[in-house]
Amino acid sequence: MDPQLRDLLQTAVGDPPRRVTIEAVRRGVARRRRTEWATGTAAVVLLAGLGIVLPGHLFAPRGSTGGVSSSAATGAPRYYVQTIINQQPPGVTVVRATATGKVTDTVRCPWPKSQIVDEGVAPADGSTFFLACQRSRRAGPQFVVTGTRIYWFQLTGLGRIQGYSLVPGGNLGPVSTFRMAATPDGTQLAIPVTQGKAPPSVLVLNTRTGAHAVWRNIPGTAQFGPADLSWARHGRELAFRVTVTCPPGGAGQCVSGQQWRVLRHPATGGQLASSKLLVLKSQFTGHALGYINDSMITPDGSALIVVALHSPRGASTPGNIDVVKVDPATGHPIRVLLHLNTGNGVSYEFFSSDPSGRFMILDAGPPQGANPNGWIDHGRLALLTPANGRNVVYEAW
């Protein structure tokens, strides 16, 4: 509960100026991956003691999980890549058939002594995937990244991996990264990176030529911690969710807090501060209110899709999950794609989508018992394998 409480406090009273690092962004991603609130009582007491008025939508009512169908429906991609942790060795990444759940192959890093990066598999066209492999060494109580390389692989009609190839320009050196995003045609890859104590950057890699374009934070100016990278308008725009930290004393029109922005002509590189503001979190209304765990832009750029944890006004604990299509200019909901009532609390693993934006996977549910793992099919979750996603940490197709 502590990380969630801190996020609520930050939303209510802001955050002191500080340097944004990729480690902070990764911690935020890790917190979102398993958001488990058994009760909101402690948060209510503390926030009330601080004199902060709590909006009712931040907590959810009792109830049961809904909107789940018993089996995966047709129409989705034939295979998905899955990382699961309930076996030895932990963190095994496999390929599964959507229709049957059968494991058809295992994903491995071809670079000796390297491991797959956390959420390090990015899909392109349904059969092509990009893979981030990382080496590290122990430095005291921590591990230091010594190298990261990006590979690509394709699946055969039987779900087998044909082989791995190093992407041109894919030897990134000693940088850290996490979830990447590929254009549907696989020609561009957006990679959040950092090195040492430097603030995070976004690297745009042309997978055909190996050209790099870097979008950087500039010291002494507003700092941007990018996450949830997604592509729009045939690779001409790169959208991202960001937590902005203004420098001491402010910086003109700098607005701190959570917002969604877009990079025009991402293959040119430049400053993250030059990105165009789409919408502020404070502008969200209706079902998009609450704690936003994940988000993406639709391929045509006409809408944002956000995963919001919230509740009706007056409830004391969280327990509603809504996947909502939102107007990127106003924050107003356009359509609710999925509603789940998880009862007295929420367990959240991940949300992902194929590059087309048509097939979205959600692994979330009540804090105890089964965690439904499936894809959103006409307002319901069509279950994948395993249907209980408690030990699944990431999936992509």
C-alpha positions as CSV (number, residue, x, y, z in Angstrom):
1,M,0.0,0.0,0.0
2,D,2.9,2.4,0.7
3,P,3.7,3.1,-3.0
4,Q,0.0,3.6,-3.8
5,L,-0.4,6.0,-0.8
6,R,2.6,8.0,-2.0
7,D,1.0,8.3,-5.5
8,L,-2.2,9.6,-3.9
9,L,-0.3,12.1,-1.9
10,Q,1.6,13.2,-5.0
11,T,-1.6,13.7,-6.8
12,A,-3.1,15.7,-4.0
13,V,-0.2,18.0,-2.9
14,G,2.4,17.6,-5.7
15,D,6.0,16.4,-5.5
16,P,9.1,18.2,-4.5
17,P,11.6,19.0,-7.3
18,R,13.9,16.1,-7.9
19,R,15.9,14.5,-10.8
20,V,14.0,12.0,-12.8
21,T,15.8,8.7,-13.3
22,I,15.0,5.6,-15.2
23,E,15.3,3.7,-11.9
24,A,12.4,5.8,-10.6
25,V,10.4,5.0,-13.8
26,R,11.2,1.3,-13.5
27,R,10.0,1.3,-9.9
28,G,6.8,2.9,-11.0
29,V,6.3,0.2,-13.6
30,A,7.0,-2.5,-11.0
31,R,4.5,-1.0,-8.6
32,R,1.9,-1.0,-11.3
33,R,2.6,-4.5,-12.3
34,R,1.3,-5.9,-9.0
35,T,-1.0,-3.3,-7.5
36,E,-2.6,-5.1,-4.5
37,W,-4.8,-3.1,-2.2
38,A,-6.5,-5.2,0.5
39,T,-8.0,-2.2,2.1
40,G,-8.0,1.6,1.8
41,T,-8.5,2.3,5.5
42,A,-4.9,3.3,6.3
43,A,-4.8,5.7,3.4
44,V,-8.1,7.3,4.4
45,V,-6.9,7.8,8.0
46,L,-3.6,9.3,7.0
47,L,-4.9,11.6,4.2
48,A,-7.7,12.7,6.5
49,G,-5.2,13.6,9.1
50,L,-3.3,15.7,6.6
51,G,-6.4,17.6,5.8
52,I,-6.7,16.3,2.3
53,V,-10.1,15.8,0.8
54,L,-10.3,12.4,-0.9
55,P,-12.2,12.1,-4.2
56,G,-14.5,9.1,-3.9
57,H,-13.4,7.6,-7.2
58,L,-10.0,6.7,-5.9
59,F,-11.4,3.8,-3.9
60,A,-13.8,1.0,-5.0
61,P,-16.8,-0.9,-3.8
62,R,-17.3,-4.5,-2.8
63,G,-18.4,-6.8,-5.5
64,S,-17.4,-9.7,-7.8
65,T,-15.3,-9.9,-10.9
66,G,-17.3,-9.6,-14.1
67,G,-16.9,-9.4,-17.8
68,V,-15.0,-12.6,-18.2
69,S,-15.7,-15.3,-20.8
70,S,-14.6,-18.9,-20.4
71,S,-12.3,-19.3,-23.4
72,A,-10.3,-17.4,-25.9
73,A,-12.4,-16.3,-28.9
74,T,-11.4,-16.3,-32.5
75,G,-9.9,-13.3,-34.4
76,A,-6.9,-12.7,-32.2
77,P,-3.3,-13.3,-33.3
78,R,-2.4,-17.0,-33.4
79,Y,0.5,-16.8,-30.9
80,Y,1.6,-14.8,-27.9
81,V,4.8,-14.5,-26.0
82,Q,4.6,-14.9,-22.2
83,T,6.9,-14.5,-19.3
84,I,5.9,-16.6,-16.3
85,I,7.5,-17.2,-12.9
86,N,6.0,-20.3,-11.3
87,Q,8.7,-22.7,-12.4
88,Q,12.4,-23.3,-12.1
89,P,14.3,-21.4,-13.4
90,P,12.0,-18.4,-12.8
91,G,11.2,-15.9,-15.4
92,V,11.0,-18.3,-18.4
93,T,9.6,-16.7,-21.6
94,V,7.6,-19.0,-23.9
95,V,5.5,-18.8,-27.1
96,R,1.9,-20.1,-26.7
97,A,-0.8,-20.8,-29.2
98,T,-3.8,-18.6,-28.6
99,A,-6.4,-21.2,-29.4
100,T,-5.0,-24.0,-27.3
101,G,-2.5,-22.5,-24.9
102,K,0.1,-25.0,-26.0
103,V,3.7,-24.0,-25.6
104,T,5.3,-24.0,-29.1
105,D,8.8,-22.6,-28.3
106,T,10.9,-20.9,-25.7
107,V,12.4,-17.5,-26.1
108,R,16.1,-17.2,-25.3
109,C,18.8,-14.5,-25.5
110,P,21.3,-15.5,-28.2
111,W,24.0,-13.3,-26.5
112,P,25.9,-15.5,-24.1
113,K,25.6,-14.6,-20.4
114,S,22.7,-12.2,-21.0
115,Q,19.1,-12.2,-19.8
116,I,15.9,-11.0,-21.3
117,V,15.1,-7.5,-20.0
118,D,12.0,-7.0,-17.8
119,E,9.1,-6.7,-20.3
120,G,11.8,-6.9,-22.9
121,V,9.7,-8.4,-25.8
122,A,8.0,-6.0,-28.2
123,P,5.7,-7.2,-31.0
124,A,5.6,-5.8,-34.5
125,D,3.3,-7.5,-37.1
126,G,2.0,-10.5,-35.1
127,S,4.9,-12.8,-36.2
128,T,7.9,-10.5,-35.7
129,F,9.1,-9.6,-32.3
130,F,12.0,-7.5,-30.9
131,L,14.0,-8.8,-27.9
132,A,16.1,-6.8,-25.5
133,C,19.0,-8.8,-23.9
134,Q,21.1,-7.4,-21.1
135,R,24.3,-8.2,-19.3
136,S,25.1,-7.0,-15.8
137,R,27.6,-7.3,-13.0
138,R,27.3,-7.0,-9.3
139,A,28.6,-3.7,-7.8
140,G,28.2,-4.0,-4.0
141,P,24.5,-4.6,-3.1
142,Q,23.3,-3.7,-6.7
143,F,23.8,-4.8,-10.2
144,V,25.2,-2.5,-12.9
145,V,24.2,-3.0,-16.6
146,T,27.3,-3.6,-18.7
147,G,25.6,-4.0,-22.1
148,T,22.2,-4.2,-23.9
149,R,21.6,-5.6,-27.3
150,I,18.4,-5.7,-29.4
151,Y,17.5,-8.8,-31.5
152,W,14.6,-9.7,-33.6
153,F,12.9,-13.0,-34.3
154,Q,10.0,-14.4,-36.4
155,L,7.5,-17.2,-35.7
156,T,6.7,-19.8,-38.2
157,G,3.2,-20.9,-38.9
158,L,3.6,-23.5,-36.2
159,G,4.8,-21.0,-33.6
160,R,8.4,-21.9,-33.8
161,I,11.3,-19.4,-33.6
162,Q,13.3,-19.4,-36.8
163,G,16.4,-17.8,-35.3
164,Y,17.6,-14.6,-33.8
165,S,19.3,-11.7,-35.6
166,L,21.0,-8.6,-34.1
167,V,19.1,-5.5,-35.2
168,P,21.2,-3.0,-37.1
169,G,22.3,-0.4,-34.6
170,G,21.0,-2.7,-31.8
171,N,24.3,-2.8,-29.8
172,L,23.3,-0.1,-27.3
173,G,26.2,-0.4,-24.9
174,P,25.9,-0.1,-21.1
175,V,22.4,1.3,-21.0
176,S,19.3,0.2,-19.0
177,T,15.9,-0.2,-20.7
178,F,12.5,-1.6,-20.1
179,R,9.3,-2.0,-22.2
180,M,9.9,-1.0,-25.9
181,A,7.4,-0.2,-28.6
182,A,7.6,-1.1,-32.3
183,T,5.7,0.3,-35.3
184,P,3.4,-2.2,-36.9
185,D,5.8,-2.6,-39.8
186,G,8.7,-3.1,-37.5
187,T,10.8,-0.4,-39.1
188,Q,11.1,1.8,-36.0
189,L,11.6,0.8,-32.3
190,A,11.2,3.3,-29.4
191,I,13.4,2.4,-26.4
192,P,13.4,4.2,-23.1
193,V,17.0,4.2,-21.9
194,T,19.4,5.6,-19.3
195,Q,23.0,5.3,-18.3
196,G,24.5,5.8,-14.9
197,K,22.9,8.7,-13.1
198,A,21.8,10.5,-16.2
199,P,18.1,11.3,-16.6
200,P,16.1,9.0,-18.9
201,S,16.0,9.4,-22.7
202,V,14.0,7.9,-25.5
203,L,16.0,6.2,-28.2
204,V,14.3,5.8,-31.6
205,L,16.0,3.1,-33.6
206,N,15.6,2.6,-37.3
207,T,15.7,-1.2,-37.5
208,R,16.6,-1.2,-41.2
209,T,19.5,1.3,-41.3
210,G,20.6,1.2,-37.6
211,A,20.2,5.0,-37.3
212,H,19.7,6.4,-33.8
213,A,17.6,9.4,-32.8
214,V,17.7,10.4,-29.1
215,W,15.2,12.5,-27.2
216,R,16.8,13.8,-24.0
217,N,16.1,15.6,-20.8
218,I,18.2,18.8,-20.4
219,P,19.6,19.5,-16.9
220,G,18.2,22.5,-15.2
221,T,14.9,22.4,-17.2
222,A,11.7,20.5,-16.7
223,Q,12.4,16.8,-16.4
224,F,10.3,14.2,-18.1
225,G,10.1,10.5,-17.0
226,P,8.6,8.8,-20.0
227,A,6.6,5.5,-19.9
228,D,3.9,3.8,-21.9
229,L,5.5,4.5,-25.3
230,S,3.2,3.9,-28.3
231,W,3.2,4.8,-32.0
232,A,0.6,6.6,-34.1
233,R,0.1,7.9,-37.7
234,H,2.3,5.3,-39.4
235,G,5.3,6.0,-37.3
236,R,5.1,9.8,-37.6
237,E,4.2,10.3,-34.0
238,L,5.3,8.7,-30.7
239,A,3.1,9.2,-27.7
240,F,4.0,8.6,-24.1
241,R,2.8,9.1,-20.6
242,V,5.1,11.3,-18.5
243,T,5.5,12.6,-15.0
244,V,6.9,16.1,-15.3
245,T,9.0,17.6,-12.6
246,C,9.5,21.4,-12.8
247,P,12.8,22.9,-11.8
248,P,13.1,24.9,-8.5
249,G,11.4,28.3,-9.0
250,G,9.3,27.0,-11.9
251,A,10.1,27.3,-15.6
252,G,7.6,29.5,-17.4
253,Q,4.7,27.4,-18.4
254,C,6.0,24.2,-16.8
255,V,3.1,22.1,-15.4
256,S,4.2,19.3,-13.0
257,G,2.4,16.0,-12.6
258,Q,1.2,13.3,-14.9
259,Q,0.3,14.1,-18.5
260,W,0.3,12.6,-22.0
261,R,2.5,14.0,-24.7
262,V,3.5,13.3,-28.3
263,L,6.7,13.6,-30.3
264,R,6.2,14.7,-33.9
265,H,8.8,13.4,-36.4
266,P,10.4,11.1,-33.8
267,A,13.2,10.0,-36.1
268,T,14.8,13.4,-35.8
269,G,15.7,13.4,-32.1
270,G,15.8,16.5,-29.8
271,Q,14.6,17.5,-26.4
272,L,11.7,15.8,-24.6
273,A,10.6,19.2,-23.5
274,S,9.8,20.0,-27.2
275,S,7.1,17.3,-27.3
276,K,3.5,18.4,-27.7
277,L,1.1,18.2,-24.7
278,L,-2.0,16.2,-25.4
279,V,-3.8,16.1,-22.1
280,L,-3.2,16.5,-18.4
281,K,-4.3,13.8,-15.9
282,S,-6.3,16.4,-14.1
283,Q,-8.5,16.8,-17.2
284,F,-9.7,13.2,-17.1
285,T,-13.4,12.7,-16.2
286,G,-15.9,9.8,-15.8
287,H,-14.6,6.3,-16.0
288,A,-11.0,7.6,-16.7
289,L,-10.8,9.0,-13.3
290,G,-8.6,7.2,-10.7
291,Y,-5.1,5.7,-10.7
292,I,-3.9,5.2,-14.2
293,N,-1.9,1.9,-14.4
294,D,-1.2,1.8,-18.2
295,S,-2.0,3.6,-21.4
296,M,-1.4,3.8,-25.1
297,I,-2.5,5.9,-28.1
298,T,-4.6,4.4,-30.9
299,P,-2.7,3.9,-34.2
300,D,-4.7,6.7,-35.9
301,G,-3.9,9.1,-33.0
302,S,-7.6,9.8,-32.4
303,A,-7.8,8.5,-28.9
304,L,-5.9,7.4,-25.8
305,I,-6.7,4.0,-24.1
306,V,-6.1,4.1,-20.4
307,V,-6.5,1.5,-17.6
308,A,-8.0,3.2,-14.6
309,L,-8.4,1.8,-11.1
310,H,-11.2,3.6,-9.3
311,S,-14.6,3.3,-7.5
312,P,-17.9,5.0,-7.3
313,R,-18.1,7.9,-4.9
314,G,-18.4,6.9,-1.2
315,A,-16.7,3.5,-1.4
316,S,-13.9,2.7,1.1
317,T,-11.7,0.3,-0.9
318,P,-10.5,0.0,-4.5
319,G,-12.1,-2.6,-6.7
320,N,-13.1,-1.3,-10.1
321,I,-10.9,-1.6,-13.2
322,D,-12.0,0.2,-16.4
323,V,-10.2,0.1,-19.8
324,V,-11.4,3.4,-21.4
325,K,-11.0,5.1,-24.7
326,V,-10.4,8.7,-24.0
327,D,-10.4,11.9,-26.1
328,P,-6.7,13.0,-26.2
329,A,-7.6,16.7,-26.2
330,T,-10.1,16.8,-23.4
331,G,-9.7,13.7,-21.2
332,H,-13.4,12.9,-21.6
333,P,-14.3,9.2,-22.0
334,I,-15.4,8.1,-25.5
335,R,-16.2,4.5,-24.7
336,V,-15.6,1.9,-21.9
337,L,-13.9,-1.1,-23.5
338,L,-13.9,-3.3,-20.4
339,H,-15.3,-3.0,-16.9
340,L,-14.2,-5.4,-14.1
341,N,-15.5,-5.2,-10.5
342,T,-12.8,-7.0,-8.4
343,G,-14.5,-6.6,-5.1
344,N,-12.6,-5.6,-1.9
345,G,-9.3,-4.8,-3.5
346,V,-7.3,-5.1,-6.8
347,S,-4.4,-7.3,-8.0
348,Y,-2.9,-6.0,-11.2
349,E,-0.2,-7.6,-13.3
350,F,0.0,-5.9,-16.7
351,F,-1.7,-4.5,-19.7
352,S,-0.4,-4.8,-23.3
353,S,-1.6,-4.5,-26.9
354,D,-0.5,-5.5,-30.3
355,P,0.7,-2.6,-32.5
356,S,-2.7,-2.4,-34.3
357,G,-4.4,-1.5,-31.0
358,R,-7.2,-4.1,-31.7
359,F,-6.1,-6.8,-29.4
360,M,-5.4,-5.8,-25.8
361,I,-4.4,-8.2,-23.0
362,L,-5.2,-7.5,-19.4
363,D,-4.1,-9.6,-16.4
364,A,-5.8,-8.2,-13.3
365,G,-8.4,-9.3,-10.7
366,P,-9.3,-9.5,-7.0
367,P,-6.5,-9.5,-4.4
368,Q,-7.1,-13.1,-3.5
369,G,-8.0,-16.1,-5.7
370,A,-7.7,-16.2,-9.4
371,N,-6.4,-13.3,-11.5
372,P,-8.2,-13.4,-14.9
373,N,-5.7,-13.3,-17.8
374,G,-7.2,-12.6,-21.1
375,W,-7.8,-10.3,-24.1
376,I,-10.5,-7.8,-24.4
377,D,-13.2,-9.1,-26.8
378,H,-16.3,-7.0,-27.2
379,G,-16.4,-5.9,-23.6
380,R,-15.4,-9.1,-22.0
381,L,-12.1,-10.9,-21.2
382,A,-11.6,-13.9,-23.5
383,L,-9.3,-16.0,-21.3
384,L,-5.8,-17.1,-22.3
385,T,-3.6,-19.8,-20.9
386,P,-3.1,-19.9,-18.0
387,A,-6.5,-18.5,-17.3
388,N,-5.3,-17.6,-13.7
389,G,-2.6,-15.1,-14.4
390,R,-1.2,-14.8,-10.9
391,N,2.3,-16.0,-12.0
392,V,2.3,-14.3,-15.4
393,V,4.3,-11.1,-15.4
394,Y,4.0,-10.1,-19.1
395,E,2.5,-11.1,-22.4
396,A,2.7,-9.7,-25.9
397,W,1.4,-10.5,-29.4
